[in-house]
């Protein structure tokens, strides 16, 4: 007697056969689920290179130029450290003219923060400054063509304008409660420009950028005036944006309390675009003797890479990796990392694995990771450049698998 085959049983048999056919046709599926490196090999727009003691151990399209996103900051950091030196300190000049105006000339110090203005105010008072007729701001160290490729017009901190004279990375940190605005930082007094920005934003905590050059400079003047008043120096409410008058005499040259290496470590950890592009521009004129253009900055960094590494077939458009037009290969990135070894400790460790020190890079459709993995007690450089949409966690999974 034959048993009748029910429709449900037939469906189960068909489903099982279909699953077996899929496994037979695509035997790589199980490997992909277990091996992140195998996933990279299936991507059309991805490169991966791992070197151990100078030899390629894993190489997937290592010589194809791709957008590096924020891993570009590794090249900017290396060029700055090699050109200026670990212990270099950025300087800012303060002048006084016959009319009693205090003039400030900036040379792209990327780490003039509120606490640094406190030091400046105390130093100026110790030089005999008691009253200021107005504050003049000179940012002419940067030419008028400074436009960062890839920077958008959003109010997010990572889109802050880059100016030769800036405070707090050209951002403000505020809290708005109805029509009341206050500074979110005890060390940063609320100024008129900051209050207007706060009222234009949403209720709650805001960290926004200063949008454009003139606003950024005016905010610098307002905050410096508040700091001077706090130090006991009377300031009249006047701000002017112009070159330092020829007859003005230098009253004080301020050297930042942070060395270059102390600036670069947090730049890499927090991926600070403002700091990276300020360094990128400053390298076009390390002595601060002229006026810098973006064209000159690109040429300077390109010539540095050619001279130091002998690279060809690459493109550098900005120092932070904001532009999709930047192009480096995984091999070039690993060559850079081999030279970066003396500064390896400046790279942040991966949150869940101290045997990985690397820099991430993220843009729309771009996911990158470059640094070092520790294998058998030896640090090995690797570079992963993915120029197509993938899960954001894939790059860390790849790095973890390289350790193993």
C-alpha positions in Angstrom: 0.0 0.0 0.0 1.5 3.4 -1.1 1.4 6.3 1.3 0.0 9.5 -0.2 2.4 12.4 -0.5 0.9 15.5 1.0 1.5 19.0 -0.5 3.4 20.0 2.7 5.7 17.0 2.5 6.4 17.7 -1.2 7.2 21.3 -0.4 9.8 20.2 2.2 11.5 17.9 -0.2 11.6 20.6 -2.9 13.0 23.1 -0.4 15.8 20.7 0.7 16.7 19.9 -2.9 16.9 23.7 -3.7 19.2 24.2 -0.7 21.5 21.4 -1.8 21.6 22.8 -5.3 22.6 26.3 -4.0 25.4 24.8 -1.9 26.7 22.9 -4.9 26.6 25.9 -7.1 28.1 28.3 -4.5 30.5 26.3 -2.3 32.1 29.6 -1.1 29.1 30.6 1.0 30.2 28.8 4.2 33.7 30.2 3.9 32.3 33.8 3.5 30.4 33.5 6.7 33.5 32.4 8.6 36.3 34.3 6.8 36.1 38.1 6.4 39.2 38.1 4.1 37.4 35.8 1.8 34.6 38.4 1.6 37.1 41.0 0.5 38.2 38.8 -2.4 34.7 38.7 -3.7 34.3 42.6 -3.8 35.0 44.3 -7.1 36.2 47.6 -5.6 38.4 46.4 -2.7 42.1 46.1 -1.9 43.9 44.5 0.9 47.6 44.1 1.7 49.2 42.5 4.7 53.0 42.5 4.9 55.0 40.5 7.4 58.7 41.3 7.6 58.6 43.0 4.2 56.9 40.2 2.4 53.3 40.2 1.1 51.3 37.6 3.1 47.9 38.6 1.8 47.5 40.7 -1.4 44.1 41.5 -3.0 44.4 44.1 -5.8 47.2 45.9 -3.8 48.3 48.2 -6.6 44.9 49.6 -7.6 44.5 53.3 -6.6 41.4 53.9 -4.4 39.9 56.6 -2.3 41.5 56.3 1.2 39.0 58.5 3.1 40.4 59.4 6.5 43.3 57.0 6.3 44.8 59.9 4.3 45.4 61.5 7.7 48.3 59.0 8.2 50.2 60.6 5.3 49.4 64.1 6.5 50.6 63.2 10.0 53.8 61.6 8.7 54.7 64.5 6.5 54.1 67.0 9.3 56.2 65.0 11.8 59.0 64.5 9.3 59.0 68.1 8.2 58.4 70.0 11.4 59.6 67.5 14.0 57.8 65.8 17.0 58.5 68.7 19.4 57.5 71.6 17.0 55.2 74.2 18.6 52.9 76.4 16.5 53.2 80.1 17.0 50.8 83.0 16.9 51.9 86.7 16.9 50.4 89.6 18.9 51.0 93.2 17.9 50.0 96.6 19.2 49.7 99.7 17.1 49.8 103.4 18.0 46.1 103.6 18.3 46.0 101.0 21.0 44.7 98.2 18.9 45.8 94.6 19.6 46.5 92.7 16.4 46.6 88.9 16.1 48.3 87.2 13.2 47.7 83.4 12.8 50.0 80.8 11.2 47.6 77.9 11.1 47.9 76.7 14.7 45.2 74.0 14.7 45.1 73.7 18.5 44.3 77.2 19.8 41.6 76.2 22.2 40.0 78.2 25.1 42.6 77.1 27.6 45.3 78.4 25.2 43.6 81.8 25.1 43.8 81.9 28.9 47.6 81.5 28.7 47.8 84.1 26.0 45.7 86.6 28.0 47.9 86.2 31.1 51.0 86.6 29.1 49.8 89.8 27.4 48.9 91.3 30.7 52.4 90.4 32.0 53.8 92.4 29.0 52.0 95.5 30.4 48.8 95.4 28.4 46.0 97.0 30.4 43.6 98.4 27.8 42.8 97.5 24.2 41.0 99.9 21.8 40.0 97.0 19.5 41.1 93.7 18.3 42.5 93.2 14.7 42.5 89.8 13.2 45.0 88.8 10.4 44.5 85.5 8.7 46.3 86.4 5.5 48.8 83.5 5.9 46.1 81.5 4.0 45.3 82.9 0.5 41.8 83.6 -0.7 41.6 80.3 -2.7 41.4 78.0 0.4 38.5 75.7 -0.4 38.7 72.2 1.0 37.8 69.5 -1.5 35.0 67.3 -0.2 33.9 69.7 2.6 30.1 70.2 2.7 28.1 73.1 3.9 26.6 71.2 6.9 26.9 72.6 10.4 28.6 69.4 11.7 31.9 69.9 13.4 33.7 67.8 10.8 32.7 70.4 8.1 34.3 73.3 10.0 36.0 75.9 7.7 39.8 76.0 7.9 41.3 79.4 8.6 44.8 80.5 9.5 43.5 82.0 12.7 41.0 79.8 14.6 39.9 78.9 18.1 38.3 75.6 19.2 38.7 74.0 15.8 36.2 76.7 14.4 33.4 75.0 16.4 31.1 76.0 19.3 29.7 73.7 21.9 26.3 75.0 23.2 23.2 74.1 25.1 19.8 75.7 24.2 16.9 75.6 26.5 14.0 77.5 24.9 15.3 81.0 24.2 18.2 80.5 26.6 21.6 79.5 25.3 24.7 78.7 27.4 28.1 77.4 26.7 28.5 73.6 27.2 32.1 74.2 28.2 33.0 75.9 31.5 36.3 77.1 30.0 34.5 78.8 27.1 32.4 82.0 27.7 29.3 82.5 25.6 29.8 85.2 23.0 27.3 87.1 20.9 28.0 85.1 17.8 27.8 81.8 19.7 24.4 82.8 21.1 23.1 83.6 17.7 24.2 80.2 16.4 22.6 78.5 19.4 19.2 80.3 18.8 19.3 79.2 15.2 19.8 75.6 16.2 17.6 73.0 17.9 16.8 72.7 21.6 19.3 70.7 23.6 23.1 70.2 23.2 24.6 71.4 20.0 28.2 71.2 18.6 28.3 73.1 15.4 30.9 74.7 13.2 31.4 78.4 12.5 30.4 77.9 8.8 32.5 80.5 7.1 35.8 82.5 7.4 34.3 85.9 8.5 32.2 84.3 11.3 35.1 82.2 12.4 37.4 85.2 12.7 34.8 87.3 14.5 34.2 84.6 17.0 37.9 84.4 17.6 38.0 88.1 18.4 34.9 87.9 20.7 36.3 85.0 22.7 39.8 86.6 23.0 38.1 89.8 24.2 36.2 87.8 26.9 39.4 86.1 28.0 41.3 89.4 28.2 38.5 90.9 30.2 38.7 87.9 32.5 42.5 88.5 33.0 41.9 92.2 33.9 42.5 93.8 30.5 39.8 96.3 29.4 38.7 95.8 25.8 36.5 98.1 23.8 33.9 96.4 21.6 35.6 96.6 18.2 36.8 93.9 15.9 38.5 94.4 12.5 39.6 91.8 10.0 42.6 93.1 8.1 46.4 92.6 7.8 48.5 93.8 10.7 49.4 97.5 10.1 53.1 98.1 9.2 53.7 100.4 12.1 52.4 97.9 14.7 55.0 96.5 17.0 55.1 92.9 18.1 54.2 92.6 21.7 54.2 88.8 22.2 54.8 85.6 20.3 52.8 82.7 21.7 54.1 79.1 21.4 51.3 76.5 21.8 51.6 74.5 25.0 51.1 71.3 22.9 53.9 69.9 20.8 53.1 68.6 17.3 53.1 65.0 18.4 50.6 65.9 21.2 48.3 67.4 18.5 48.6 64.5 16.1 47.7 61.7 18.5 44.1 63.1 19.2 43.8 64.1 15.5 44.2 60.4 14.6 42.1 59.1 17.4 39.1 61.4 16.8 39.8 61.9 13.1 39.8 65.7 13.3 39.4 67.1 9.8 40.2 70.6 10.8 43.6 69.7 12.3 44.5 67.5 9.4 43.8 70.2 6.8 45.5 72.9 8.8 48.6 70.8 8.8 48.2 70.0 5.1 48.1 73.7 4.4 50.9 74.7 6.8 53.3 72.3 5.2 53.2 74.4 2.0 55.1 77.0 4.0 56.7 75.4 7.1 58.5 78.6 8.1 55.3 80.8 8.0 57.0 83.4 5.8 54.5 83.9 3.0 50.9 83.2 2.0 49.7 79.7 1.4 47.3 78.5 -1.4 45.5 75.2 -1.7 47.3 74.5 -5.0 50.7 75.0 -3.3 49.6 72.7 -0.5 48.7 69.9 -2.9 51.9 70.3 -4.8 54.0 70.2 -1.6 52.4 67.0 -0.3 52.6 65.4 -3.8 56.3 66.3 -4.0 56.9 65.0 -0.5 55.3 61.6 -1.3 57.3 61.3 -4.6 60.6 62.2 -2.9 60.1 60.1 0.2 58.5 57.0 -1.4 59.0 57.3 -5.1 55.3 57.0 -5.7 53.5 57.4 -9.0 49.9 57.2 -10.0 48.4 58.8 -6.9 46.2 61.9 -6.3 46.1 64.1 -3.2 43.4 66.7 -2.9 43.1 67.4 0.8 44.9 66.4 4.0 41.9 64.8 5.8 40.6 62.5 3.2 37.3 64.3 2.7 37.5 64.3 -1.1 36.5 61.3 -3.1 39.2 62.4 -5.6 42.1 61.3 -3.3 43.7 58.1 -4.6 46.2 55.8 -3.0 46.8 52.1 -3.4 47.0 49.6 -0.5 50.7 49.1 -1.4 51.4 52.8 -1.1 49.6 52.9 2.2 51.7 49.9 3.5 54.9 51.6 2.3 53.8 54.6 4.3 53.1 52.5 7.4 56.5 50.9 7.2 58.0 54.4 7.4 55.4 55.4 10.2 56.8 52.7 12.6 58.5 55.3 14.9 55.1 56.9 15.4 53.0 53.7 15.6 52.0 54.4 19.2 50.1 57.5 18.0 47.5 55.2 16.3 44.5 54.3 18.5 44.1 50.6 19.5 40.9 48.9 18.3 38.3 49.0 21.0 38.0 45.2 21.4 41.6 44.2 20.4 44.8 45.9 21.7 46.7 43.9 19.1 45.3 46.2 16.4 46.4 49.8 16.0 44.8 51.4 13.0 43.0 54.4 11.5 39.6 54.1 10.0 38.3 56.0 6.9 34.7 56.5 6.0 32.9 58.3 3.2 29.7 57.6 1.3 30.4 54.2 -0.3 34.0 54.1 1.1 35.2 52.0 4.1 38.9 51.8 4.9 41.2 50.7 7.6 45.0 51.0 7.8 47.6 50.4 10.5 49.2 47.4 12.2 48.2 44.0 13.6 50.3 42.1 16.1 51.1 38.5 14.9 53.3 36.3 17.1 54.7 39.4 18.9 55.6 41.2 15.6 53.7 44.2 14.4 52.7 43.9 10.7 51.4 46.7 8.5 48.1 46.3 6.6 45.8 48.4 4.4 42.2 47.8 3.5 40.6 50.1 1.0 36.9 49.3 0.1 35.3 51.7 -2.4 31.8 50.2 -2.4 29.0 49.9 0.1 29.6 47.2 2.8 28.7 46.7 6.4 30.7 49.1 8.6 31.8 46.3 10.9 33.6 44.4 8.1 36.9 46.3 8.2 37.3 45.5 12.0 36.4 41.9 11.4 39.1 41.7 8.6 41.7 43.2 11.0 40.8 40.8 13.7 41.2 37.9 11.3 44.6 39.2 10.2 45.7 38.9 13.9 44.7 35.3 13.9 
